[in-house]
Amino acid sequence: MTCNVALSWSSGKDSAWALHVLRGTPGLRVVTLLTTLNREFGRVAMHAVRRELLRAQARAAGLPLLEIDLPWPCSNADYERLMAGACDALKHQGITHVAFGDLFLQDIREYRERQLAPTGLKPLFPLWGSDTAALARQMIAGGLRATLTCVDPRQAPRELAGRAFDEALLRDLPISVDPCGERGEFHTFCHAGPMFTQPVPVQPGEVVERDGFVFADLRPGA
């Protein structure tokens, strides 16, 4: 029996690698991507990735994309209402599981499990418990290419915004920074890798500081 899976898609490296892993797992079939966006700005929450690039990723992955537009500001009640509606839509499509690219934050995992429990959808965590230093190098060696689009300067050097997620970056990370940025030190946009049929062309834009974070804008490439 094959289970239909929706993948929570942040546009970053972890969700992209989760897609790669899930596609190699017998009995699981990823049938759609699920993403929340800031409705006011048309960008993926925290990653600040433009909607056009998000859609280009979905095309490169060969999957439909369910976009959930969140109001700004977004209350917890609004978020949970909109997510409940999305879960209903997924179930009507015959989806039984929702997968997440989380690595080790137990409170985040427990929150996702609590939110899904009433819906009947089952959570999957294909990367859970991975050694993040080894995982980061596995991603890079496997052909994944990503750019840091958001940096929390309270946890990581602001100069990392806009840099490639590569071996040089890993060497430059302070020892306090998780190699995958799992504690929110940084977020990425994945533009190439084995989960895509072709790279997603991007161009670097301006780097700005807003709301305590440093964002490196990416624009669709030619």
Summary of the structure (lengths in Angstrom):
residues: 222
radius of gyration: 16.6
end to end distance: 42.0
largest distance: 48.6
contacts: 704
relative contact order: 0.18
helix: 32%
strand: 29%
